[in-house]
Amino acid sequence: MSGYRLKPGPLGRTLIRAYRAAERRFTRTFLEPDGSLKTGPLGPAVTGAYRKVERGAVRGYKAVETAFVSTFLERDDDRKA
């Protein structure tokens, strides 16, 4: 069955053309020629704010993980000694 594909029909062709046009507009508007995202003048501020949130979330996760490990786990070599 790998040699077959679905026939889109008139409505399907119209939808495919509309999707491709929207995709082209999106690409021209939001992507650089190398494929990276255009950030504009607010880009550094937005990425800086995202990084702060990300660092806070990572610190919170590490604190929970450390508390869990120290409360519920012990090292094997500590028991052998």
Biopython code that builds the backbone (N, CA, C, O; Angstrom):
import numpy as np
from Bio.PDB.StructureBuilder import StructureBuilder

atoms = [
    (1, "MET", "N", (0.800, -1.192, 0.000)),
    (1, "MET", "CA", (0.000, 0.000, 0.000)),
    (1, "MET", "C", (0.851, 1.268, 0.000)),
    (1, "MET", "O", (0.302, 2.367, -0.086)),
    (2, "SER", "N", (2.154, 1.148, 0.093)),
    (2, "SER", "CA", (2.982, 2.347, 0.167)),
    (2, "SER", "C", (3.024, 3.100, -1.159)),
    (2, "SER", "O", (3.504, 4.234, -1.185)),
    (3, "GLY", "N", (2.548, 2.527, -2.255)),
    (3, "GLY", "CA", (2.555, 3.190, -3.540)),
    (3, "GLY", "C", (1.311, 4.023, -3.786)),
    (3, "GLY", "O", (1.131, 4.531, -4.893)),
    (4, "TYR", "N", (0.443, 4.181, -2.790)),
    (4, "TYR", "CA", (-0.813, 4.918, -2.960)),
    (4, "TYR", "C", (-0.816, 6.173, -2.091)),
    (4, "TYR", "O", (-0.092, 6.262, -1.099)),
    (5, "ARG", "N", (-1.636, 7.130, -2.479)),
    (5, "ARG", "CA", (-1.882, 8.294, -1.642)),
    (5, "ARG", "C", (-3.326, 8.724, -1.816)),
    (5, "ARG", "O", (-3.973, 8.352, -2.795)),
    (6, "LEU", "N", (-3.830, 9.497, -0.885)),
    (6, "LEU", "CA", (-5.218, 9.924, -0.895)),
    (6, "LEU", "C", (-5.443, 11.001, -1.954)),
    (6, "LEU", "O", (-4.651, 11.938, -2.053)),
    (7, "LYS", "N", (-6.486, 10.886, -2.728)),
    (7, "LYS", "CA", (-6.852, 11.915, -3.701)),
    (7, "LYS", "C", (-7.542, 13.039, -2.932)),
    (7, "LYS", "O", (-8.529, 12.788, -2.240)),
    (8, "PRO", "N", (-7.040, 14.286, -3.039)),
    (8, "PRO", "CA", (-7.637, 15.347, -2.225)),
    (8, "PRO", "C", (-8.981, 15.854, -2.726)),
    (8, "PRO", "O", (-9.777, 16.324, -1.913)),
    (9, "GLY", "N", (-9.270, 15.786, -4.002)),
    (9, "GLY", "CA", (-10.524, 16.317, -4.522)),
    (9, "GLY", "C", (-10.485, 17.845, -4.571)),
    (9, "GLY", "O", (-9.507, 18.452, -4.136)),
    (10, "PRO", "N", (-11.543, 18.473, -5.098)),
    (10, "PRO", "CA", (-11.541, 19.936, -5.246)),
    (10, "PRO", "C", (-11.427, 20.669, -3.903)),
    (10, "PRO", "O", (-10.650, 21.616, -3.786)),
    (11, "LEU", "N", (-12.179, 20.249, -2.909)),
    (11, "LEU", "CA", (-12.117, 20.895, -1.602)),
    (11, "LEU", "C", (-10.746, 20.693, -0.958)),
    (11, "LEU", "O", (-10.184, 21.620, -0.375)),
    (12, "GLY", "N", (-10.223, 19.494, -1.068)),
    (12, "GLY", "CA", (-8.900, 19.201, -0.512)),
    (12, "GLY", "C", (-7.814, 20.043, -1.159)),
    (12, "GLY", "O", (-6.928, 20.547, -0.470)),
    (13, "ARG", "N", (-7.875, 20.199, -2.472)),
    (13, "ARG", "CA", (-6.884, 21.035, -3.165)),
    (13, "ARG", "C", (-6.970, 22.487, -2.706)),
    (13, "ARG", "O", (-5.947, 23.147, -2.526)),
    (14, "THR", "N", (-8.196, 22.983, -2.516)),
    (14, "THR", "CA", (-8.381, 24.352, -2.031)),
    (14, "THR", "C", (-7.786, 24.511, -0.634)),
    (14, "THR", "O", (-7.114, 25.502, -0.347)),
    (15, "LEU", "N", (-8.035, 23.533, 0.229)),
    (15, "LEU", "CA", (-7.481, 23.586, 1.586)),
    (15, "LEU", "C", (-5.959, 23.518, 1.572)),
    (15, "LEU", "O", (-5.299, 24.233, 2.326)),
    (16, "ILE", "N", (-5.402, 22.670, 0.728)),
    (16, "ILE", "CA", (-3.951, 22.543, 0.632)),
    (16, "ILE", "C", (-3.336, 23.852, 0.148)),
    (16, "ILE", "O", (-2.316, 24.287, 0.683)),
    (17, "ARG", "N", (-3.937, 24.484, -0.852)),
    (17, "ARG", "CA", (-3.427, 25.777, -1.342)),
    (17, "ARG", "C", (-3.493, 26.838, -0.254)),
    (17, "ARG", "O", (-2.553, 27.614, -0.083)),
    (18, "ALA", "N", (-4.597, 26.876, 0.478)),
    (18, "ALA", "CA", (-4.750, 27.858, 1.556)),
    (18, "ALA", "C", (-3.709, 27.620, 2.652)),
    (18, "ALA", "O", (-3.125, 28.570, 3.173)),
    (19, "TYR", "N", (-3.481, 26.360, 2.997)),
    (19, "TYR", "CA", (-2.481, 26.035, 4.014)),
    (19, "TYR", "C", (-1.089, 26.452, 3.556)),
    (19, "TYR", "O", (-0.335, 27.047, 4.325)),
    (20, "ARG", "N", (-0.745, 26.145, 2.312)),
    (20, "ARG", "CA", (0.581, 26.513, 1.798)),
    (20, "ARG", "C", (0.769, 28.025, 1.772)),
    (20, "ARG", "O", (1.860, 28.514, 2.066)),
    (21, "ALA", "N", (-0.278, 28.773, 1.426)),
    (21, "ALA", "CA", (-0.194, 30.238, 1.423)),
    (21, "ALA", "C", (0.019, 30.765, 2.837)),
    (21, "ALA", "O", (0.837, 31.659, 3.052)),
    (22, "ALA", "N", (-0.710, 30.216, 3.796)),
    (22, "ALA", "CA", (-0.533, 30.641, 5.194)),
    (22, "ALA", "C", (0.870, 30.303, 5.685)),
    (22, "ALA", "O", (1.496, 31.091, 6.393)),
    (23, "GLU", "N", (1.355, 29.129, 5.305)),
    (23, "GLU", "CA", (2.703, 28.721, 5.697)),
    (23, "GLU", "C", (3.756, 29.670, 5.110)),
    (23, "GLU", "O", (4.705, 30.042, 5.802)),
    (24, "ARG", "N", (3.597, 30.061, 3.850)),
    (24, "ARG", "CA", (4.539, 30.999, 3.225)),
    (24, "ARG", "C", (4.508, 32.357, 3.930)),
    (24, "ARG", "O", (5.557, 32.949, 4.181)),
    (25, "ARG", "N", (3.297, 32.857, 4.252)),
    (25, "ARG", "CA", (3.181, 34.140, 4.956)),
    (25, "ARG", "C", (3.842, 34.061, 6.334)),
    (25, "ARG", "O", (4.545, 34.987, 6.739)),
    (26, "PHE", "N", (3.618, 32.964, 7.049)),
    (26, "PHE", "CA", (4.235, 32.784, 8.356)),
    (26, "PHE", "C", (5.752, 32.781, 8.238)),
    (26, "PHE", "O", (6.446, 33.442, 9.011)),
    (27, "THR", "N", (6.259, 32.035, 7.271)),
    (27, "THR", "CA", (7.708, 31.931, 7.084)),
    (27, "THR", "C", (8.307, 33.290, 6.767)),
    (27, "THR", "O", (9.333, 33.661, 7.338)),
    (28, "ARG", "N", (7.689, 34.033, 5.869)),
    (28, "ARG", "CA", (8.210, 35.361, 5.515)),
    (28, "ARG", "C", (8.143, 36.319, 6.700)),
    (28, "ARG", "O", (9.029, 37.156, 6.868)),
    (29, "THR", "N", (7.108, 36.205, 7.515)),
    (29, "THR", "CA", (6.903, 37.141, 8.616)),
    (29, "THR", "C", (7.774, 36.818, 9.826)),
    (29, "THR", "O", (8.336, 37.732, 10.430)),
    (30, "PHE", "N", (7.901, 35.555, 10.193)),
    (30, "PHE", "CA", (8.494, 35.209, 11.478)),
    (30, "PHE", "C", (9.840, 34.497, 11.411)),
    (30, "PHE", "O", (10.484, 34.328, 12.446)),
    (31, "LEU", "N", (10.288, 34.074, 10.231)),
    (31, "LEU", "CA", (11.535, 33.314, 10.175)),
    (31, "LEU", "C", (12.594, 34.041, 9.360)),
    (31, "LEU", "O", (12.301, 34.658, 8.336)),
    (32, "GLU", "N", (13.832, 33.956, 9.838)),
    (32, "GLU", "CA", (14.981, 34.466, 9.099)),
    (32, "GLU", "C", (15.295, 33.488, 7.970)),
    (32, "GLU", "O", (14.805, 32.359, 7.995)),
    (33, "PRO", "N", (16.101, 33.887, 6.974)),
    (33, "PRO", "CA", (16.447, 32.959, 5.887)),
    (33, "PRO", "C", (17.131, 31.669, 6.362)),
    (33, "PRO", "O", (17.002, 30.628, 5.717)),
    (34, "ASP", "N", (17.856, 31.734, 7.487)),
    (34, "ASP", "CA", (18.518, 30.524, 7.995)),
    (34, "ASP", "C", (17.582, 29.630, 8.804)),
    (34, "ASP", "O", (17.997, 28.572, 9.277)),
    (35, "GLY", "N", (16.326, 30.040, 8.968)),
    (35, "GLY", "CA", (15.348, 29.221, 9.689)),
    (35, "GLY", "C", (15.171, 29.626, 11.136)),
    (35, "GLY", "O", (14.281, 29.102, 11.806)),
    (36, "SER", "N", (15.994, 30.550, 11.651)),
    (36, "SER", "CA", (15.849, 30.980, 13.037)),
    (36, "SER", "C", (14.684, 31.968, 13.151)),
    (36, "SER", "O", (14.268, 32.573, 12.163)),
    (37, "LEU", "N", (14.177, 32.115, 14.349)),
    (37, "LEU", "CA", (13.017, 32.957, 14.597)),
    (37, "LEU", "C", (13.413, 34.426, 14.623)),
    (37, "LEU", "O", (14.416, 34.786, 15.240)),
    (38, "LYS", "N", (12.632, 35.282, 13.955)),
    (38, "LYS", "CA", (12.844, 36.732, 14.028)),
    (38, "LYS", "C", (12.332, 37.195, 15.382)),
    (38, "LYS", "O", (11.181, 36.935, 15.734)),
    (39, "THR", "N", (13.169, 37.873, 16.137)),
    (39, "THR", "CA", (12.748, 38.293, 17.470)),
    (39, "THR", "C", (12.347, 39.753, 17.525)),
    (39, "THR", "O", (11.522, 40.117, 18.363)),
    (40, "GLY", "N", (12.891, 40.603, 16.676)),
    (40, "GLY", "CA", (12.539, 42.007, 16.686)),
    (40, "GLY", "C", (13.116, 42.724, 17.886)),
    (40, "GLY", "O", (13.965, 42.171, 18.584)),
    (41, "PRO", "N", (12.668, 43.958, 18.143)),
    (41, "PRO", "CA", (13.249, 44.753, 19.222)),
    (41, "PRO", "C", (12.939, 44.215, 20.622)),
    (41, "PRO", "O", (13.714, 44.452, 21.548)),
    (42, "LEU", "N", (11.841, 43.508, 20.796)),
    (42, "LEU", "CA", (11.501, 42.961, 22.107)),
    (42, "LEU", "C", (12.144, 41.607, 22.370)),
    (42, "LEU", "O", (12.015, 41.070, 23.470)),
    (43, "GLY", "N", (12.823, 41.055, 21.397)),
    (43, "GLY", "CA", (13.407, 39.726, 21.533)),
    (43, "GLY", "C", (14.299, 39.552, 22.747)),
    (43, "GLY", "O", (14.080, 38.620, 23.521)),
    (44, "PRO", "N", (15.308, 40.414, 22.953)),
    (44, "PRO", "CA", (16.180, 40.244, 24.122)),
    (44, "PRO", "C", (15.430, 40.326, 25.450)),
    (44, "PRO", "O", (15.737, 39.569, 26.371)),
    (45, "ALA", "N", (14.459, 41.225, 25.568)),
    (45, "ALA", "CA", (13.697, 41.335, 26.814)),
    (45, "ALA", "C", (12.871, 40.084, 27.077)),
    (45, "ALA", "O", (12.807, 39.595, 28.205)),
    (46, "VAL", "N", (12.241, 39.574, 26.026)),
    (46, "VAL", "CA", (11.398, 38.384, 26.183)),
    (46, "VAL", "C", (12.250, 37.166, 26.509)),
    (46, "VAL", "O", (11.906, 36.391, 27.402)),
    (47, "THR", "N", (13.356, 36.988, 25.796)),
    (47, "THR", "CA", (14.205, 35.821, 26.088)),
    (47, "THR", "C", (14.845, 35.937, 27.461)),
    (47, "THR", "O", (15.030, 34.927, 28.140)),
    (48, "GLY", "N", (15.192, 37.162, 27.888)),
    (48, "GLY", "CA", (15.742, 37.350, 29.232)),
    (48, "GLY", "C", (14.731, 36.982, 30.300)),
    (48, "GLY", "O", (15.078, 36.323, 31.280)),
    (49, "ALA", "N", (13.475, 37.403, 30.125)),
    (49, "ALA", "CA", (12.424, 37.063, 31.083)),
    (49, "ALA", "C", (12.182, 35.556, 31.100)),
    (49, "ALA", "O", (11.995, 34.969, 32.165)),
    (50, "TYR", "N", (12.186, 34.935, 29.935)),
    (50, "TYR", "CA", (12.000, 33.483, 29.874)),
    (50, "TYR", "C", (13.127, 32.768, 30.607)),
    (50, "TYR", "O", (12.890, 31.809, 31.341)),
    (51, "ARG", "N", (14.346, 33.236, 30.405)),
    (51, "ARG", "CA", (15.485, 32.587, 31.077)),
    (51, "ARG", "C", (15.385, 32.717, 32.588)),
    (51, "ARG", "O", (15.733, 31.779, 33.306)),
    (52, "LYS", "N", (14.916, 33.860, 33.090)),
    (52, "LYS", "CA", (14.740, 34.024, 34.541)),
    (52, "LYS", "C", (13.719, 33.028, 35.074)),
    (52, "LYS", "O", (13.942, 32.388, 36.101)),
    (53, "VAL", "N", (12.603, 32.902, 34.372)),
    (53, "VAL", "CA", (11.570, 31.940, 34.789)),
    (53, "VAL", "C", (12.125, 30.528, 34.744)),
    (53, "VAL", "O", (11.896, 29.735, 35.657)),
    (54, "GLU", "N", (12.857, 30.214, 33.678)),
    (54, "GLU", "CA", (13.428, 28.877, 33.531)),
    (54, "GLU", "C", (14.416, 28.582, 34.655)),
    (54, "GLU", "O", (14.386, 27.494, 35.229)),
    (55, "ARG", "N", (15.293, 29.538, 34.977)),
    (55, "ARG", "CA", (16.258, 29.323, 36.060)),
    (55, "ARG", "C", (15.555, 29.119, 37.392)),
    (55, "ARG", "O", (15.967, 28.274, 38.188)),
    (56, "GLY", "N", (14.492, 29.887, 37.645)),
    (56, "GLY", "CA", (13.730, 29.714, 38.878)),
    (56, "GLY", "C", (13.091, 28.342, 38.968)),
    (56, "GLY", "O", (13.098, 27.715, 40.027)),
    (57, "ALA", "N", (12.538, 27.876, 37.855)),
    (57, "ALA", "CA", (11.911, 26.556, 37.845)),
    (57, "ALA", "C", (12.943, 25.457, 38.070)),
    (57, "ALA", "O", (12.685, 24.498, 38.797)),
    (58, "VAL", "N", (14.108, 25.596, 37.448)),
    (58, "VAL", "CA", (15.162, 24.590, 37.618)),
    (58, "VAL", "C", (15.656, 24.586, 39.065)),
    (58, "VAL", "O", (15.860, 23.522, 39.649)),
    (59, "ARG", "N", (15.851, 25.784, 39.646)),
    (59, "ARG", "CA", (16.288, 25.849, 41.046)),
    (59, "ARG", "C", (15.261, 25.208, 41.964)),
    (59, "ARG", "O", (15.626, 24.478, 42.886)),
    (60, "GLY", "N", (13.969, 25.473, 41.722)),
    (60, "GLY", "CA", (12.920, 24.871, 42.538)),
    (60, "GLY", "C", (12.914, 23.352, 42.416)),
    (60, "GLY", "O", (12.769, 22.646, 43.414)),
    (61, "TYR", "N", (13.070, 22.853, 41.198)),
    (61, "TYR", "CA", (13.104, 21.401, 40.990)),
    (61, "TYR", "C", (14.293, 20.781, 41.712)),
    (61, "TYR", "O", (14.162, 19.740, 42.355)),
    (62, "LYS", "N", (15.456, 21.426, 41.603)),
    (62, "LYS", "CA", (16.650, 20.889, 42.262)),
    (62, "LYS", "C", (16.483, 20.877, 43.774)),
    (62, "LYS", "O", (16.941, 19.942, 44.433)),
    (63, "ALA", "N", (15.838, 21.892, 44.340)),
    (63, "ALA", "CA", (15.613, 21.931, 45.783)),
    (63, "ALA", "C", (14.707, 20.778, 46.216)),
    (63, "ALA", "O", (14.972, 20.117, 47.220)),
    (64, "VAL", "N", (13.641, 20.542, 45.458)),
    (64, "VAL", "CA", (12.736, 19.433, 45.782)),
    (64, "VAL", "C", (13.467, 18.106, 45.651)),
    (64, "VAL", "O", (13.329, 17.230, 46.505)),
    (65, "GLU", "N", (14.246, 17.953, 44.582)),
    (65, "GLU", "CA", (14.990, 16.717, 44.361)),
    (65, "GLU", "C", (15.996, 16.474, 45.485)),
    (65, "GLU", "O", (16.105, 15.354, 45.984)),
    (66, "THR", "N", (16.726, 17.504, 45.883)),
    (66, "THR", "CA", (17.708, 17.373, 46.961)),
    (66, "THR", "C", (17.027, 16.992, 48.269)),
    (66, "THR", "O", (17.517, 16.131, 49.000)),
    (67, "ALA", "N", (15.900, 17.630, 48.566)),
    (67, "ALA", "CA", (15.164, 17.303, 49.789)),
    (67, "ALA", "C", (14.665, 15.861, 49.754)),
    (67, "ALA", "O", (14.737, 15.157, 50.762)),
    (68, "PHE", "N", (14.162, 15.418, 48.608)),
    (68, "PHE", "CA", (13.695, 14.041, 48.492)),
    (68, "PHE", "C", (14.833, 13.049, 48.702)),
    (68, "PHE", "O", (14.689, 12.071, 49.434)),
    (69, "VAL", "N", (15.967, 13.313, 48.050)),
    (69, "VAL", "CA", (17.107, 12.399, 48.151)),
    (69, "VAL", "C", (17.612, 12.337, 49.578)),
    (69, "VAL", "O", (17.869, 11.249, 50.095)),
    (70, "SER", "N", (17.759, 13.480, 50.223)),
    (70, "SER", "CA", (18.293, 13.465, 51.591)),
    (70, "SER", "C", (17.309, 12.843, 52.576)),
    (70, "SER", "O", (17.734, 12.296, 53.593)),
    (71, "THR", "N", (16.005, 12.909, 52.303)),
    (71, "THR", "CA", (15.014, 12.352, 53.212)),
    (71, "THR", "C", (14.806, 10.857, 53.011)),
    (71, "THR", "O", (14.706, 10.111, 53.984)),
    (72, "PHE", "N", (14.739, 10.411, 51.760)),
    (72, "PHE", "CA", (14.303, 9.035, 51.498)),
    (72, "PHE", "C", (15.384, 8.102, 50.974)),
    (72, "PHE", "O", (15.149, 6.895, 50.919)),
    (73, "LEU", "N", (16.539, 8.587, 50.591)),
    (73, "LEU", "CA", (17.561, 7.726, 50.005)),
    (73, "LEU", "C", (18.842, 7.778, 50.814)),
    (73, "LEU", "O", (19.144, 8.774, 51.472)),
    (74, "GLU", "N", (19.591, 6.679, 50.753)),
    (74, "GLU", "CA", (20.907, 6.648, 51.373)),
    (74, "GLU", "C", (21.885, 6.007, 50.407)),
    (74, "GLU", "O", (21.499, 5.209, 49.552)),
    (75, "ARG", "N", (23.146, 6.361, 50.551)),
    (75, "ARG", "CA", (24.168, 5.812, 49.674)),
    (75, "ARG", "C", (24.485, 4.374, 50.076)),
    (75, "ARG", "O", (24.446, 4.029, 51.257)),
    (76, "ASP", "N", (24.794, 3.547, 49.096)),
    (76, "ASP", "CA", (25.151, 2.159, 49.371)),
    (76, "ASP", "C", (26.455, 2.069, 50.139)),
    (76, "ASP", "O", (26.563, 1.252, 51.054)),
    (77, "ASP", "N", (27.463, 2.888, 49.797)),
    (77, "ASP", "CA", (28.753, 2.771, 50.464)),
    (77, "ASP", "C", (28.667, 3.246, 51.918)),
    (77, "ASP", "O", (29.532, 2.868, 52.707)),
    (78, "ASP", "N", (27.683, 4.047, 52.316)),
    (78, "ASP", "CA", (27.516, 4.439, 53.700)),
    (78, "ASP", "C", (27.064, 3.249, 54.537)),
    (78, "ASP", "O", (27.470, 3.134, 55.693)),
    (79, "ARG", "N", (26.256, 2.378, 54.002)),
    (79, "ARG", "CA", (25.777, 1.196, 54.739)),
    (79, "ARG", "C", (26.898, 0.178, 54.916)),
    (79, "ARG", "O", (26.966, -0.486, 55.950)),
    (80, "LYS", "N", (27.789, 0.043, 53.911)),
    (80, "LYS", "CA", (28.846, -0.965, 53.979)),
    (80, "LYS", "C", (29.884, -0.617, 55.027)),
    (80, "LYS", "O", (30.507, -1.518, 55.588)),
    (81, "ALA", "N", (30.087, 0.644, 55.305)),
    (81, "ALA", "CA", (31.131, 1.067, 56.246)),
    (81, "ALA", "C", (30.791, 0.793, 57.685)),
    (81, "ALA", "O", (31.583, 1.100, 58.576)),
]
sb = StructureBuilder()
sb.init_structure("model")
sb.init_model(0)
sb.init_chain("A")
sb.init_seg("    ")
for serial, (resi, resn, name, xyz) in enumerate(atoms, 1):
    if name == "N":
        sb.init_residue(resn, " ", resi, " ")
    sb.init_atom(name, np.array(xyz, "f"), 0.0, 1.0, " ", f" {name:<3s}", serial, name[0])
structure = sb.get_structure()
